[in-house]
């Protein structure tokens, strides 16, 4: 599983089907967090955008129509550009068994929804740092 040194954490691909949540996350990631973010409304769009964007980290909603987060992650892993890109799931489903399932799929962490837009960037940095130290 790949990890990202905190200094290299700049480009984030965010995949979320809800336009309101996506808009809040865009502000949280770009304006508050200072990230360069590409936002996608579906797993299919993420598969199209990711190879050219080459994200340092992928934030992935779990519950999406047509292609859910875990399936999107599996398909992103099949692309050369995102084969080793760290993934953090964002979901309201945060029972300990569910979190363990996401980690078993290869995610480096889980951020609960609803998230705090003022601390989202800090949460991302903390998860990335914890995984760098554990690598």
N, C-alpha and C positions, 0 to 999 in steps of 0.2 A: 504494500500500500504506500502510495506516495505521500510525502508531506511537503509543505511549502515553508521555507524560511520566511519569517514575518516581513523582512525587508523586501522580499520578492512578491509579496501579496498585493497586487495592484488591480489586475483584471478579473472581474467576477461576472460569471454568467448566471443570471437569476431566471429560473423557470417557475412561473406561477400563472394559473389560468384565470384567477380573479383580478379584473382590471383595477379595482380599488386597492387591493393589497399590493399589487404590482406598483401602483403609483406611489404609495407610502414607502415601499421598499426602495424605489428609485431615489426618492429624497434622502432616505436613511443611508443608502450606500454611497451616493454621489456627493450630495451636499453636506451631510454630517460626517460620513466616513472617508470621503475623499477618494473613493475607488473609481476606476473606470469600469462602468457596468454596462453589459448588454442584457436587455430584458426580453424574455421570450414568453409567449402566451400558451405554448404547448410543448410537449416533448418533441413533436415533429419539427417545430420551428427551431428548437434547441439543436437538433441533429443537423439542421441546415446552417445555423449560425456558428456553432462551436468550432468547426475546422478552421475557418478564416479568422475568428476572433482569438483563438488560442488562449482560453482563460487560465488563470493561475488557480482558480477555485470555482466550483460549481455549487450554487445554492439551488436546491431542488424541492419543490412542493411534492408531497407524497400523493395526495388525492387529486387527480386530474382526470377529466374525461378522455376517452380513447386510448391514451397511453399514460399510465400512472408513473409516479416518480421512480419506483424500483425498475420498471421496464425501460424507462428513459435512461436510467443509469446503465443498465445492461447494454443498451444500444450505443451509448456514448463510449463505453469501454471497448467496443468493437472498432472505433475510429482511432487511427494513429494519433491524431492531434489531442485526443482526450483520454487515451488509454490509461494514463497514470495520473490524471488530474484529480485532486482530492474533491470529494463530494460531502456536503453537509445537507442533510434533509431538514426541511422546515415543515412542521405538522402540528396539528392539535392532538394527534394520537400519540400520547407520550406515556402510556403505561410502560412499566419497566420491560415487559416481554416484547412490546413493540419496538422499543428503543434497541433492545438486544438484536432483534431481527434486522433493523436498519444497519447496525454496526456489523453484523454478520455478512451483510451484502457487500461490505467494504466501505461504508461511509465513515468519515473520521469523527462525526458528531451529529447531534440533533439539536435544533433550536426550536423551542416550543412556540406555537401560535396561540393567541396573538402575541407578536413580538413587540418590544419597545423600540420604536424608531430611533430614539436617542442613544440606545445602547447596542443596537444591532452590530455596528462595526466593531465594538469592543468584544462582543460575543464571538464574532468571527475570528478576530485576532487571538482571543483566548483559546479557542478550539484548535486553531492552527498551531499556536505555540505549544499547547499540551501535546499535540501529535508530533511536533518536531523534536521535543525533548524525549518522547517515548520511542522515537525511531532509532 
